[in-house]
């Protein structure tokens, strides 16, 4: 993850890891085409649609 974060850190968009979405038991739906906000801080990540 450190390598990925290092490569992406030059960009101004938020990056988070271990987000509960996808093919896992406790996942969250991300609706494609809907406006979204991803707020990433050291101790929390907030995703709203």
C-alpha distance matrix in Angstrom:
0.0 3.8 5.4 5.1 6.1 8.5 10.0 10.6 11.9 15.2 16.1 17.9 16.6 14.6 11.0 10.1 8.1 10.4 13.3 16.4 17.4 18.2 19.8 19.5 22.4 21.8 20.7 21.7 23.4 22.4 25.6 25.2 27.5 27.8 26.9 23.9 22.5 18.9 18.9 15.7 16.5 15.1 16.8 17.2 16.6 19.9 20.4 24.1 26.1
3.8 0.0 3.8 5.5 5.1 6.0 8.6 9.9 10.3 13.5 15.2 17.2 16.7 15.1 11.9 11.7 10.7 13.4 16.2 19.5 20.7 21.7 23.5 23.1 25.9 25.1 24.0 24.7 26.5 25.1 28.2 27.8 29.7 29.9 28.6 25.6 23.8 20.2 19.7 16.3 16.4 14.7 17.0 18.1 17.9 21.3 22.2 25.9 28.1
5.4 3.8 0.0 3.8 5.5 5.1 6.3 8.7 10.0 12.5 14.3 17.0 16.7 15.8 12.8 13.4 12.5 15.4 17.9 21.2 21.8 22.3 24.0 24.2 27.4 26.8 25.4 26.0 27.4 25.7 28.5 27.6 29.4 30.0 28.9 26.2 24.8 21.4 21.4 18.3 18.9 17.7 20.2 21.0 20.3 23.4 23.8 27.2 29.1
5.1 5.5 3.8 0.0 3.8 5.4 5.3 6.2 8.5 11.2 12.0 14.6 13.7 12.8 9.7 10.6 10.1 13.2 15.1 18.5 18.7 19.2 21.3 21.8 25.1 24.4 22.6 22.9 24.0 22.1 24.8 23.8 25.6 26.3 25.3 22.6 21.4 18.2 18.6 15.8 17.2 16.6 19.0 19.1 17.8 20.6 20.6 23.9 25.5
6.1 5.1 5.5 3.8 0.0 3.8 5.5 5.1 5.8 9.2 10.2 12.2 11.7 10.5 7.7 8.9 9.4 13.0 14.7 18.3 19.0 20.3 22.7 22.9 25.8 24.6 22.8 22.8 24.1 22.1 24.9 24.1 25.7 25.8 24.3 21.4 19.7 16.3 16.0 13.0 13.9 13.3 16.1 16.5 15.5 18.5 19.0 22.4 24.4
8.5 6.0 5.1 5.4 3.8 0.0 3.8 5.6 5.3 7.8 10.2 12.8 13.3 13.0 10.8 12.6 13.2 16.7 18.5 22.1 22.8 23.9 26.2 26.5 29.5 28.3 26.6 26.5 27.7 25.6 28.2 27.1 28.4 28.7 27.0 24.3 22.5 19.3 18.8 15.9 16.3 15.6 18.7 19.5 18.8 21.7 22.4 25.7 27.6
10.0 8.6 6.3 5.3 5.5 3.8 0.0 3.8 5.8 6.9 8.7 12.0 12.4 12.9 11.0 13.3 14.1 17.6 19.0 22.5 22.5 23.2 25.7 26.4 29.7 28.8 26.6 26.4 27.1 24.7 26.9 25.4 26.5 27.2 25.8 23.5 22.1 19.2 19.4 17.0 18.2 18.1 21.2 21.4 20.1 22.5 22.6 25.6 27.0
10.6 9.9 8.7 6.2 5.1 5.6 3.8 0.0 3.8 5.5 5.8 8.7 8.6 9.2 7.7 10.7 12.2 16.0 16.6 20.3 20.2 21.3 24.1 24.9 28.1 26.7 24.4 23.7 24.2 21.6 23.8 22.4 23.3 23.8 22.1 19.8 18.3 15.6 15.9 13.8 15.5 16.0 19.0 18.7 17.0 19.2 19.1 22.0 23.4
11.9 10.3 10.0 8.5 5.8 5.3 5.8 3.8 0.0 3.8 5.4 7.5 8.6 9.0 8.3 11.3 13.4 17.2 17.9 21.7 22.1 23.7 26.7 27.0 29.9 28.2 26.1 25.3 26.1 23.5 25.7 24.6 25.3 25.3 23.2 20.6 18.6 15.7 15.2 12.8 13.7 14.0 17.5 17.7 16.6 18.9 19.5 22.4 24.3
15.2 13.5 12.5 11.2 9.2 7.8 6.9 5.5 3.8 0.0 3.8 6.8 9.1 10.9 11.1 14.5 16.8 20.6 21.0 24.8 24.8 26.2 29.3 30.0 33.0 31.3 29.0 27.9 28.2 25.4 27.1 25.6 25.8 26.1 23.8 21.7 19.8 17.5 17.2 15.4 16.5 17.2 20.8 20.9 19.5 21.4 21.7 24.2 25.7
16.1 15.2 14.3 12.0 10.2 10.2 8.7 5.8 5.4 3.8 0.0 3.8 5.8 8.4 9.5 13.2 15.9 19.6 19.4 23.0 22.7 24.2 27.4 28.4 31.3 29.5 26.9 25.4 25.5 22.4 23.9 22.2 22.2 22.4 20.1 18.3 16.6 14.7 14.9 13.8 15.6 17.1 20.3 19.8 17.8 19.2 19.0 21.2 22.4
17.9 17.2 17.0 14.6 12.2 12.8 12.0 8.7 7.5 6.8 3.8 0.0 3.8 6.8 9.2 12.9 16.2 19.8 19.0 22.4 22.3 24.3 27.8 28.5 31.1 29.0 26.3 24.4 24.4 21.3 22.7 21.3 21.0 20.7 17.9 16.0 13.9 12.3 12.2 11.7 13.5 15.7 18.8 18.0 16.0 16.9 16.9 18.7 20.1
16.6 16.7 16.7 13.7 11.7 13.3 12.4 8.6 8.6 9.1 5.8 3.8 0.0 3.8 6.6 10.1 13.6 16.8 15.6 19.0 18.6 20.6 24.2 25.0 27.6 25.4 22.6 20.7 20.6 17.5 19.0 17.8 17.8 17.4 14.9 12.7 10.8 9.1 9.7 9.6 12.3 14.8 17.3 15.9 13.3 14.0 13.5 15.5 16.7
14.6 15.1 15.8 12.8 10.5 13.0 12.9 9.2 9.0 10.9 8.4 6.8 3.8 0.0 3.8 6.8 10.4 13.6 12.4 15.9 16.1 18.5 22.0 22.3 24.7 22.4 19.8 18.1 18.6 15.9 18.0 17.5 18.1 17.3 15.0 12.0 9.6 6.8 6.9 6.0 9.0 11.5 13.8 12.2 9.7 10.8 10.8 13.4 15.4
11.0 11.9 12.8 9.7 7.7 10.8 11.0 7.7 8.3 11.1 9.5 9.2 6.6 3.8 0.0 3.8 7.0 10.5 10.1 13.8 14.2 16.4 19.6 19.8 22.4 20.4 18.1 17.0 17.9 15.7 18.3 17.9 19.2 18.8 17.0 13.9 12.0 8.6 9.0 7.0 9.6 11.0 13.2 11.9 9.5 11.6 11.7 14.9 16.8
10.1 11.7 13.4 10.6 8.9 12.6 13.3 10.7 11.3 14.5 13.2 12.9 10.1 6.8 3.8 0.0 3.8 7.0 6.8 10.6 11.8 14.2 17.2 16.9 19.3 17.2 15.2 14.6 16.2 14.7 17.8 18.1 20.0 19.3 17.9 14.5 12.7 9.0 9.2 6.7 9.0 9.8 11.0 9.5 7.4 10.1 10.5 14.1 16.5
8.1 10.7 12.5 10.1 9.4 13.2 14.1 12.2 13.4 16.8 15.9 16.2 13.6 10.4 7.0 3.8 0.0 3.8 5.5 9.1 10.6 12.6 15.0 14.4 16.9 15.3 13.8 14.1 16.2 15.3 18.7 19.2 21.6 21.2 20.4 17.1 15.7 12.2 12.6 10.0 11.7 11.6 12.2 11.1 9.5 12.4 12.7 16.3 18.5
10.4 13.4 15.4 13.2 13.0 16.7 17.6 16.0 17.2 20.6 19.6 19.8 16.8 13.6 10.5 7.0 3.8 0.0 3.8 6.3 8.5 10.5 12.4 11.1 13.3 11.8 10.9 12.0 14.5 14.6 18.3 19.3 22.2 21.6 21.3 18.0 17.0 13.7 14.4 12.2 13.8 13.5 13.0 11.6 10.3 12.7 12.9 16.5 18.6
13.3 16.2 17.9 15.1 14.7 18.5 19.0 16.6 17.9 21.0 19.4 19.0 15.6 12.4 10.1 6.8 5.5 3.8 0.0 3.8 5.8 8.8 11.5 10.6 12.6 10.4 8.6 8.7 11.2 11.1 14.8 16.1 18.9 18.1 17.9 14.6 13.9 10.9 12.2 11.0 13.2 13.9 13.2 10.8 8.5 10.0 9.5 12.9 14.9
16.4 19.5 21.2 18.5 18.3 22.1 22.5 20.3 21.7 24.8 23.0 22.4 19.0 15.9 13.8 10.6 9.1 6.3 3.8 0.0 3.8 7.0 9.1 7.6 9.0 6.6 4.9 5.9 9.0 10.2 13.9 15.9 19.1 18.1 18.6 15.6 15.5 13.2 14.7 14.1 16.3 17.0 15.6 13.0 10.9 11.5 10.6 13.3 14.8
17.4 20.7 21.8 18.7 19.0 22.8 22.5 20.2 22.1 24.8 22.7 22.3 18.6 16.1 14.2 11.8 10.6 8.5 5.8 3.8 0.0 3.8 6.9 7.1 9.3 7.8 4.5 4.9 6.5 7.4 11.0 12.7 16.2 15.8 16.8 14.3 15.1 13.3 15.7 15.6 18.4 19.5 18.6 15.7 13.0 13.1 11.0 13.1 13.7
18.2 21.7 22.3 19.2 20.3 23.9 23.2 21.3 23.7 26.2 24.2 24.3 20.6 18.5 16.4 14.2 12.6 10.5 8.8 7.0 3.8 0.0 3.8 5.8 8.9 8.9 6.0 7.4 7.9 8.8 11.8 12.9 16.6 17.0 18.6 16.6 17.9 16.4 19.0 18.8 21.7 22.7 22.0 19.3 16.6 16.7 14.5 16.3 16.3
19.8 23.5 24.0 21.3 22.7 26.2 25.7 24.1 26.7 29.3 27.4 27.8 24.2 22.0 19.6 17.2 15.0 12.4 11.5 9.1 6.9 3.8 0.0 3.8 7.0 8.6 7.1 9.7 10.4 12.1 14.7 15.9 19.7 20.2 22.1 20.3 21.6 20.0 22.5 22.1 24.7 25.3 24.4 21.9 19.6 19.9 17.9 19.6 19.6
19.5 23.1 24.2 21.8 22.9 26.5 26.4 24.9 27.0 30.0 28.4 28.5 25.0 22.3 19.8 16.9 14.4 11.1 10.6 7.6 7.1 5.8 3.8 0.0 3.8 5.7 5.7 9.3 11.2 13.5 16.6 18.3 22.0 22.0 23.5 21.2 22.0 20.2 22.1 21.5 23.6 23.9 22.5 20.2 18.4 19.0 17.6 19.6 20.2
22.4 25.9 27.4 25.1 25.8 29.5 29.7 28.1 29.9 33.0 31.3 31.1 27.6 24.7 22.4 19.3 16.9 13.3 12.6 9.0 9.3 8.9 7.0 3.8 0.0 3.8 6.0 9.6 12.0 15.0 17.9 20.2 23.8 23.4 25.0 22.7 23.5 21.8 23.5 23.1 25.0 25.2 23.3 20.9 19.5 19.8 18.6 20.3 20.9
21.8 25.1 26.8 24.4 24.6 28.3 28.8 26.7 28.2 31.3 29.5 29.0 25.4 22.4 20.4 17.2 15.3 11.8 10.4 6.6 7.8 8.9 8.6 5.7 3.8 0.0 3.8 7.0 10.1 13.1 16.3 19.0 22.3 21.4 22.6 20.1 20.5 18.9 20.4 20.1 21.9 22.4 20.3 17.7 16.3 16.3 15.4 17.0 18.0
20.7 24.0 25.4 22.6 22.8 26.6 26.6 24.4 26.1 29.0 26.9 26.3 22.6 19.8 18.1 15.2 13.8 10.9 8.6 4.9 4.5 6.0 7.1 5.7 6.0 3.8 0.0 3.8 6.7 9.4 12.6 15.2 18.6 17.8 19.1 16.8 17.6 16.2 18.2 18.3 20.7 21.6 20.0 17.0 14.9 14.6 12.9 14.4 15.0
21.7 24.7 26.0 22.9 22.8 26.5 26.4 23.7 25.3 27.9 25.4 24.4 20.7 18.1 17.0 14.6 14.1 12.0 8.7 5.9 4.9 7.4 9.7 9.3 9.6 7.0 3.8 0.0 3.8 6.4 9.6 12.6 15.7 14.4 15.6 13.3 14.4 13.5 15.8 16.6 19.3 20.9 19.4 16.0 13.3 12.2 9.9 10.9 11.3
23.4 26.5 27.4 24.0 24.1 27.7 27.1 24.2 26.1 28.2 25.5 24.4 20.6 18.6 17.9 16.2 16.2 14.5 11.2 9.0 6.5 7.9 10.4 11.2 12.0 10.1 6.7 3.8 0.0 3.8 6.2 9.3 12.5 11.5 13.4 11.9 13.9 13.9 16.8 18.2 21.2 23.2 22.1 18.6 15.5 13.8 10.8 10.8 9.9
22.4 25.1 25.7 22.1 22.1 25.6 24.7 21.6 23.5 25.4 22.4 21.3 17.5 15.9 15.7 14.7 15.3 14.6 11.1 10.2 7.4 8.8 12.1 13.5 15.0 13.1 9.4 6.4 3.8 0.0 3.8 6.2 9.3 8.5 10.2 8.8 11.2 11.4 14.8 16.4 19.9 22.2 21.7 18.1 14.6 12.9 9.3 9.3 8.0
25.6 28.2 28.5 24.8 24.9 28.2 26.9 23.8 25.7 27.1 23.9 22.7 19.0 18.0 18.3 17.8 18.7 18.3 14.8 13.9 11.0 11.8 14.7 16.6 17.9 16.3 12.6 9.6 6.2 3.8 0.0 3.8 6.4 5.9 8.8 8.8 12.1 13.4 17.0 19.1 22.6 25.3 24.9 21.2 17.6 15.5 11.7 10.6 7.9
25.2 27.8 27.6 23.8 24.1 27.1 25.4 22.4 24.6 25.6 22.2 21.3 17.8 17.5 17.9 18.1 19.2 19.3 16.1 15.9 12.7 12.9 15.9 18.3 20.2 19.0 15.2 12.6 9.3 6.2 3.8 0.0 3.8 5.6 8.5 9.3 12.8 14.0 17.8 19.8 23.5 26.2 26.3 22.9 19.2 17.3 13.6 12.7 10.0
27.5 29.7 29.4 25.6 25.7 28.4 26.5 23.3 25.3 25.8 22.2 21.0 17.8 18.1 19.2 20.0 21.6 22.2 18.9 19.1 16.2 16.6 19.7 22.0 23.8 22.3 18.6 15.7 12.5 9.3 6.4 3.8 0.0 3.8 6.6 8.9 12.5 14.6 18.3 20.7 24.5 27.5 27.9 24.4 20.7 18.5 14.8 13.3 10.2
27.8 29.9 30.0 26.3 25.8 28.7 27.2 23.8 25.3 26.1 22.4 20.7 17.4 17.3 18.8 19.3 21.2 21.6 18.1 18.1 15.8 17.0 20.2 22.0 23.4 21.4 17.8 14.4 11.5 8.5 5.9 5.6 3.8 0.0 3.8 6.2 10.0 12.6 16.1 19.0 22.6 25.8 25.8 22.3 18.6 15.9 12.3 10.2 6.7
26.9 28.6 28.9 25.3 24.3 27.0 25.8 22.1 23.2 23.8 20.1 17.9 14.9 15.0 17.0 17.9 20.4 21.3 17.9 18.6 16.8 18.6 22.1 23.5 25.0 22.6 19.1 15.6 13.4 10.2 8.8 8.5 6.6 3.8 0.0 3.8 7.1 10.3 13.5 16.6 20.1 23.5 23.8 20.4 16.8 14.1 10.8 8.7 6.0
23.9 25.6 26.2 22.6 21.4 24.3 23.5 19.8 20.6 21.7 18.3 16.0 12.7 12.0 13.9 14.5 17.1 18.0 14.6 15.6 14.3 16.6 20.3 21.2 22.7 20.1 16.8 13.3 11.9 8.8 8.8 9.3 8.9 6.2 3.8 0.0 3.8 6.6 9.9 13.0 16.5 19.8 20.1 16.6 13.0 10.4 7.2 5.7 4.5
22.5 23.8 24.8 21.4 19.7 22.5 22.1 18.3 18.6 19.8 16.6 13.9 10.8 9.6 12.0 12.7 15.7 17.0 13.9 15.5 15.1 17.9 21.6 22.0 23.5 20.5 17.6 14.4 13.9 11.2 12.1 12.8 12.5 10.0 7.1 3.8 0.0 3.8 6.4 9.8 13.1 16.6 17.0 13.7 10.4 7.8 5.7 5.3 6.5
18.9 20.2 21.4 18.2 16.3 19.3 19.2 15.6 15.7 17.5 14.7 12.3 9.1 6.8 8.6 9.0 12.2 13.7 10.9 13.2 13.3 16.4 20.0 20.2 21.8 18.9 16.2 13.5 13.9 11.4 13.4 14.0 14.6 12.6 10.3 6.6 3.8 0.0 3.8 6.4 10.0 13.2 13.8 10.7 7.2 5.8 4.6 6.7 9.0
18.9 19.7 21.4 18.6 16.0 18.8 19.4 15.9 15.2 17.2 14.9 12.2 9.7 6.9 9.0 9.2 12.6 14.4 12.2 14.7 15.7 19.0 22.5 22.1 23.5 20.4 18.2 15.8 16.8 14.8 17.0 17.8 18.3 16.1 13.5 9.9 6.4 3.8 0.0 3.8 6.7 10.3 11.0 8.3 5.6 5.1 6.4 8.7 11.8
15.7 16.3 18.3 15.8 13.0 15.9 17.0 13.8 12.8 15.4 13.8 11.7 9.6 6.0 7.0 6.7 10.0 12.2 11.0 14.1 15.6 18.8 22.1 21.5 23.1 20.1 18.3 16.6 18.2 16.4 19.1 19.8 20.7 19.0 16.6 13.0 9.8 6.4 3.8 0.0 3.8 6.9 8.3 6.4 4.6 6.6 8.6 11.7 14.9
16.5 16.4 18.9 17.2 13.9 16.3 18.2 15.5 13.7 16.5 15.6 13.5 12.3 9.0 9.6 9.0 11.7 13.8 13.2 16.3 18.4 21.7 24.7 23.6 25.0 21.9 20.7 19.3 21.2 19.9 22.6 23.5 24.5 22.6 20.1 16.5 13.1 10.0 6.7 3.8 0.0 3.8 5.6 5.4 6.1 8.6 11.6 14.6 18.0
15.1 14.7 17.7 16.6 13.3 15.6 18.1 16.0 14.0 17.2 17.1 15.7 14.8 11.5 11.0 9.8 11.6 13.5 13.9 17.0 19.5 22.7 25.3 23.9 25.2 22.4 21.6 20.9 23.2 22.2 25.3 26.2 27.5 25.8 23.5 19.8 16.6 13.2 10.3 6.9 3.8 0.0 3.8 6.0 8.1 11.4 14.5 17.7 21.2
16.8 17.0 20.2 19.0 16.1 18.7 21.2 19.0 17.5 20.8 20.3 18.8 17.3 13.8 13.2 11.0 12.2 13.0 13.2 15.6 18.6 22.0 24.4 22.5 23.3 20.3 20.0 19.4 22.1 21.7 24.9 26.3 27.9 25.8 23.8 20.1 17.0 13.8 11.0 8.3 5.6 3.8 0.0 3.8 7.3 10.4 13.8 17.0 20.6
17.2 18.1 21.0 19.1 16.5 19.5 21.4 18.7 17.7 20.9 19.8 18.0 15.9 12.2 11.9 9.5 11.1 11.6 10.8 13.0 15.7 19.3 21.9 20.2 20.9 17.7 17.0 16.0 18.6 18.1 21.2 22.9 24.4 22.3 20.4 16.6 13.7 10.7 8.3 6.4 5.4 6.0 3.8 0.0 3.8 6.7 10.1 13.2 16.9
16.6 17.9 20.3 17.8 15.5 18.8 20.1 17.0 16.6 19.5 17.8 16.0 13.3 9.7 9.5 7.4 9.5 10.3 8.5 10.9 13.0 16.6 19.6 18.4 19.5 16.3 14.9 13.3 15.5 14.6 17.6 19.2 20.7 18.6 16.8 13.0 10.4 7.2 5.6 4.6 6.1 8.1 7.3 3.8 0.0 3.8 6.6 10.1 13.6
19.9 21.3 23.4 20.6 18.5 21.7 22.5 19.2 18.9 21.4 19.2 16.9 14.0 10.8 11.6 10.1 12.4 12.7 10.0 11.5 13.1 16.7 19.9 19.0 19.8 16.3 14.6 12.2 13.8 12.9 15.5 17.3 18.5 15.9 14.1 10.4 7.8 5.8 5.1 6.6 8.6 11.4 10.4 6.7 3.8 0.0 3.8 6.6 10.3
20.4 22.2 23.8 20.6 19.0 22.4 22.6 19.1 19.5 21.7 19.0 16.9 13.5 10.8 11.7 10.5 12.7 12.9 9.5 10.6 11.0 14.5 17.9 17.6 18.6 15.4 12.9 9.9 10.8 9.3 11.7 13.6 14.8 12.3 10.8 7.2 5.7 4.6 6.4 8.6 11.6 14.5 13.8 10.1 6.6 3.8 0.0 3.8 7.0
24.1 25.9 27.2 23.9 22.4 25.7 25.6 22.0 22.4 24.2 21.2 18.7 15.5 13.4 14.9 14.1 16.3 16.5 12.9 13.3 13.1 16.3 19.6 19.6 20.3 17.0 14.4 10.9 10.8 9.3 10.6 12.7 13.3 10.2 8.7 5.7 5.3 6.7 8.7 11.7 14.6 17.7 17.0 13.2 10.1 6.6 3.8 0.0 3.8
26.1 28.1 29.1 25.5 24.4 27.6 27.0 23.4 24.3 25.7 22.4 20.1 16.7 15.4 16.8 16.5 18.5 18.6 14.9 14.8 13.7 16.3 19.6 20.2 20.9 18.0 15.0 11.3 9.9 8.0 7.9 10.0 10.2 6.7 6.0 4.5 6.5 9.0 11.8 14.9 18.0 21.2 20.6 16.9 13.6 10.3 7.0 3.8 0.0
